[in-house]
Structures are given as C-alpha cells and as structure tokens.
C-alpha cells in the first residue's frame, strides 16, 4: 500500500515529496494515520460497503457529512473527504431536495402577538422556547394535516397531532401533548406564524392556561420560524416526497415512525454538532446532574 511505503520513508524524505512521487495527497496520508494506519485502515471496498449500509439504514436521508459522523460514532475509521469521494464515485447521495408549499391562513382579523422570539433560536436549556407550525401530507384519500411543536434547545418534536381538517383543535392537541410530556415551567416562549388556528381565542386561552408567552412571525416571513421550516423540509425530502400513501392511516403510521423513531432519537442534527435531539437532551441532563 502506498501509505505504508510513505510511512516507512518519513525519516528520510519530506512528506510532500513522498506523496508527489506516488501521486497521493498529504491529507489522504494524514487521514490514514489518524485512522490507525495499516492496522485499522479499511479498503475502499470495505468502506463502500459500510457507507451503503448506513445510507440504506437511514433511507437515503444522509449525505457524506452525516454518514462520516455515523461511521465514527460506530468506531469505524473514516474521514469526510474519503467518504465524500467514494459516494460521488459510486453515485450515492442524499435524497434530492424539493420545495414544498407552506400552509398558512393569515387573512383574518384575529389578534396578532408581537415577534418576541425575534429569530433568537439559540437557548440555554430545554423548554425555554418552543416553535409550532402546520404542514400538509398528500394521500390518495386526501390531505392529512400535521401540527408539531419543537423545543428549540434540543430541536426535539415534543408535541404533534394529525387530522383530516386543519382546525384549531389540531394545533391545540399538539400543544397539549407537548405540555403533558415536558411539563414546562411558566414563562416559556411559544412562537408560531399568524395562522388563524394559532390566533384563535381558544388557542390563546390555552397558552394562558399553560403559562406561556405568545410570539408570532412577521407577515409572510418564513425565516422568523426557520427551525420549523428546516424540520418540515427534512420531513418532506427525507420521507414524504418518496412515498405514495394510499390512506391517511398509512401516512399517520409513517409520520409517527419518522418523528418518534427516527428524527427525535436517531437523526443527527447539524445545529446540534451532529447529535440527535434525544442525545443532545441526554447530554444536557448529564451535565445538570453533575452540577447538582
């Protein structure tokens, strides 16, 4: 192997010269050394098999950065550049991203809350700020509407609800689930768009009952709720756009699997240093217990 020969000549010649003679990169040699040298280095065929296995396990949702992190988490020596090159060479890529239509009904005369969140998406602990939104899922029976509530610190979906109608009950049920699961202290900031469901009297009364402050995005500004838009993009591109749901029941089961089994517990999130929401929350709990 070229890297083995280079390693044996390091004391005699400059690394750059050795790499140029054999037509390899110094970064490739550094990756080889970092991964344990000849005792642990995997052949391209072995690495490709592992890449394909992880890619299939996550149903094509992962590109090279997340696959690299996943391999390293399993104590498999891998470098981002090597994984990227192998994936490009063999046509392995994350599922193609498509745009989706945002579902919002803001043409109403109901009261609007100020934008208290103001794009301050970084929080210092769980259950300080939640975001909420609605999207729609196509099935051959008709639309299935999904309302979700996300905790900004962990990016975990803490509450969700599905129905054939986009009603205030849909969003209220998602909030009730989040409240039951998390039992947040009074003062939590609840951010949503200006949809009529979130502006309804009953929803605002539920926020008061929960001791939450209402915050809403500016009109027509999706960036004011960017983490939620990012979640819906992932949901649609990694799962929904690649399925043909015969019934709403089939869609419900698949969405439950995506949210609870995959996204919350397994999916590595770039905003969380490639940890899953559940892992990020567990690490926070561990720090809190050590500090107590």
Buried (B, 14 or more C-beta within 10 A) or exposed (E): EBBEEBBEEEEEEEBEEBBEEEEBEEEBBEBBBEBEEEEEBBEEEEBBEBBBEBBEEBEBBBBBBBBBBBBBEEEBBBBBBBBBBBBEEEEBEBBEEEEBEBBBBBEEEBEBBEBBBEBEBEBEEBBBBBBBBBBBBBBEBEBBBBBBBBBBBBBBBBBBBBBEEBBBBBBBBBBBBBBEEBEBEEEBBBBBBBBBBBBBEEBBEBBEEBEBBBBBBBEEEBEBBBBBBBBBBBBBBBBBBEBEBEEBEBBBEBBEEBBEEBBBEBBBBEEBEBBBBBBBBEBBEEEEEEEE
